[in-house]
Amino acid sequence: MQSKWMVVAAAFAAVMAGCGPAAVEKKVEAPKPKAQPPAAYRVRFETGKGPFTIEVKREWAPRGADHFYELASEGFYNGVRFHRVIRGFVAQFGINGNPKLNALWSSTYIPDESPQPPGRLRNQKGTITFAVRGPNTRATQVFINLRDNLDLDKSGFLPFGRVVEGWDVVEKLYYSYGELPPRGSGPDPEKSETLGEEYFARSFARLDRIEKAVVE
């Protein structure tokens, strides 16, 4: 490795020498750090059933709020299906239709909130929460509580936002496929992640989709 860098350095010196006295060394700037997500923001979701808006505040769940901001800002939720909608329970989404992109983001876990935010929300109707599979496993999938699910509070589900506009749209999301296998006839989780939109379009075409998510 050291010899490799010596060769590169020598070649660079030769090029600079050949440029003569007029050559000016170009300054290399360090990459700029990502901007700090705002303390409060909104995300507008355009769907086939109409738009709805989610309000997010860092005081409710700082790490969750920041991560959701990054996902929405990067366009991760554009084209994403509501793959698990259970009437009177939750509407869940967060599997990108591009399997490669989904694999990249779904393996990027964020730590749980520690300590618990003093201004935390409960899993009441209209709040949005990251889905988890155990401690420190929040990644891309989130769900909107379609009713008060206060029993989820003690199981590590911490809301980071809430629906403030378009609740009627959320309640109209297609739900007839029901729960995921093996308890229901909804999309298979493994196929959903490995096949993406191809699988949804072929076998679960009636699932509603987010056309675009815009941070406001």
TANORFEN-V534846 format. One record per residue. N is the residue number from 1. NEAR is the number of other ideal C-beta (glycine too) atoms within 10 Angstrom. Layout:
# TANORFEN-V534846
n=N near=NEAR
n=N near=NEAR
This chain:
# TANORFEN-V534846
n=1 near=5
n=2 near=5
n=3 near=7
n=4 near=8
n=5 near=9
n=6 near=10
n=7 near=9
n=8 near=10
n=9 near=10
n=10 near=10
n=11 near=10
n=12 near=11
n=13 near=10
n=14 near=9
n=15 near=10
n=16 near=12
n=17 near=9
n=18 near=8
n=19 near=10
n=20 near=7
n=21 near=5
n=22 near=5
n=23 near=11
n=24 near=8
n=25 near=8
n=26 near=6
n=27 near=5
n=28 near=5
n=29 near=6
n=30 near=5
n=31 near=5
n=32 near=6
n=33 near=6
n=34 near=9
n=35 near=8
n=36 near=9
n=37 near=19
n=38 near=14
n=39 near=11
n=40 near=13
n=41 near=19
n=42 near=16
n=43 near=21
n=44 near=16
n=45 near=24
n=46 near=16
n=47 near=20
n=48 near=13
n=49 near=17
n=50 near=12
n=51 near=14
n=52 near=23
n=53 near=18
n=54 near=26
n=55 near=16
n=56 near=25
n=57 near=18
n=58 near=20
n=59 near=14
n=60 near=21
n=61 near=26
n=62 near=15
n=63 near=18
n=64 near=24
n=65 near=22
n=66 near=18
n=67 near=22
n=68 near=28
n=69 near=20
n=70 near=15
n=71 near=22
n=72 near=23
n=73 near=16
n=74 near=12
n=75 near=14
n=76 near=21
n=77 near=20
n=78 near=17
n=79 near=17
n=80 near=25
n=81 near=27
n=82 near=22
n=83 near=24
n=84 near=26
n=85 near=25
n=86 near=17
n=87 near=13
n=88 near=8
n=89 near=15
n=90 near=21
n=91 near=23
n=92 near=20
n=93 near=27
n=94 near=24
n=95 near=23
n=96 near=25
n=97 near=19
n=98 near=12
n=99 near=18
n=100 near=8
n=101 near=15
n=102 near=22
n=103 near=13
n=104 near=13
n=105 near=17
n=106 near=17
n=107 near=9
n=108 near=12
n=109 near=15
n=110 near=16
n=111 near=10
n=112 near=18
n=113 near=18
n=114 near=8
n=115 near=5
n=116 near=10
n=117 near=19
n=118 near=6
n=119 near=10
n=120 near=14
n=121 near=21
n=122 near=14
n=123 near=22
n=124 near=14
n=125 near=13
n=126 near=18
n=127 near=23
n=128 near=25
n=129 near=26
n=130 near=24
n=131 near=17
n=132 near=18
n=133 near=11
n=134 near=7
n=135 near=10
n=136 near=12
n=137 near=15
n=138 near=27
n=139 near=19
n=140 near=24
n=141 near=21
n=142 near=24
n=143 near=25
n=144 near=25
n=145 near=25
n=146 near=20
n=147 near=13
n=148 near=13
n=149 near=20
n=150 near=11
n=151 near=9
n=152 near=19
n=153 near=16
n=154 near=8
n=155 near=10
n=156 near=17
n=157 near=19
n=158 near=24
n=159 near=26
n=160 near=29
n=161 near=26
n=162 near=19
n=163 near=21
n=164 near=12
n=165 near=14
n=166 near=18
n=167 near=15
n=168 near=10
n=169 near=19
n=170 near=23
n=171 near=16
n=172 near=15
n=173 near=19
n=174 near=17
n=175 near=20
n=176 near=10
n=177 near=18
n=178 near=14
n=179 near=13
n=180 near=17
n=181 near=13
n=182 near=7
n=183 near=8
n=184 near=12
n=185 near=13
n=186 near=21
n=187 near=22
n=188 near=17
n=189 near=14
n=190 near=10
n=191 near=14
n=192 near=23
n=193 near=17
n=194 near=13
n=195 near=17
n=196 near=22
n=197 near=18
n=198 near=12
n=199 near=21
n=200 near=22
n=201 near=14
n=202 near=9
n=203 near=14
n=204 near=17
n=205 near=10
n=206 near=10
n=207 near=23
n=208 near=20
n=209 near=21
n=210 near=18
n=211 near=13
n=212 near=13
n=213 near=21
n=214 near=16
n=215 near=18
n=216 near=10
